[in-house]
Amino acid sequence: MAQTRGGSRREERIDITWDYEVCAWARHFNTSQQRVKEAVQAVGNRADHVREHLAATAGRRPGAGDRPSAA
């Protein structure tokens, strides 16, 4: 995370209006772009909140934690 002048951490934010950013976060979280968008809609755009939401909901639906294959 980036540091601000005061030394405190700046929260990372996910902007779902940019496809390339959603794609990057999906790869970071090892999940689908759709799940990233759903998580942002559910808990807001702070990356730490999205991470927690994805972890908490990974087993709630079939294939929910799976990233689509590249094949």
C-alpha positions in Angstrom: 0.0 0.0 0.0 1.1 3.5 -0.6 2.1 5.8 2.2 0.8 9.3 2.6 2.7 12.2 4.0 1.6 11.6 7.5 2.8 8.0 7.4 -0.6 6.5 7.5 -1.7 4.0 4.9 -3.9 5.1 2.0 -6.8 2.6 1.4 -6.7 1.1 -2.0 -9.9 1.6 -4.0 -11.4 -0.5 -6.8 -13.0 1.5 -9.6 -15.4 -0.9 -11.4 -16.0 1.6 -14.2 -12.6 0.7 -15.7 -12.6 -2.8 -17.2 -8.8 -3.0 -17.1 -8.9 -2.3 -13.3 -11.6 -4.9 -12.6 -9.5 -7.4 -14.6 -6.4 -6.5 -12.6 -8.2 -6.9 -9.3 -9.8 -10.1 -10.4 -6.4 -11.5 -11.1 -5.1 -10.2 -7.8 -7.9 -11.9 -5.8 -7.8 -15.0 -8.1 -11.5 -14.7 -8.9 -13.8 -13.6 -11.7 -14.4 -10.0 -12.8 -18.1 -10.6 -12.1 -17.4 -11.5 -8.5 -15.2 -8.4 -8.0 -18.1 -6.2 -9.3 -20.6 -8.0 -7.1 -18.3 -7.6 -4.0 -17.8 -3.9 -4.7 -21.6 -3.4 -5.0 -22.1 -5.3 -1.7 -19.4 -3.8 0.5 -18.0 -0.7 -1.3 -14.9 -0.1 -3.2 -12.2 -0.5 -0.5 -9.9 -3.3 -1.5 -9.6 -4.7 2.0 -13.4 -4.9 2.4 -13.7 -6.6 -1.0 -11.0 -9.1 0.0 -12.9 -10.0 3.2 -16.2 -10.3 1.4 -14.7 -12.6 -1.2 -13.2 -14.8 1.4 -16.4 -14.9 3.4 -18.6 -15.8 0.4 -16.2 -18.2 -1.4 -18.1 -21.3 -0.5 -21.6 -20.1 -0.6 -22.4 -21.0 -4.3 -21.0 -23.6 -6.6 -17.9 -22.3 -8.4 -18.0 -19.1 -6.5 -14.3 -19.1 -5.6 -13.1 -20.3 -8.9 -11.5 -18.1 -11.4 -12.5 -18.8 -15.0 -9.9 -20.9 -16.8 -7.9 -19.4 -19.6 -8.4 -22.4 -21.8 
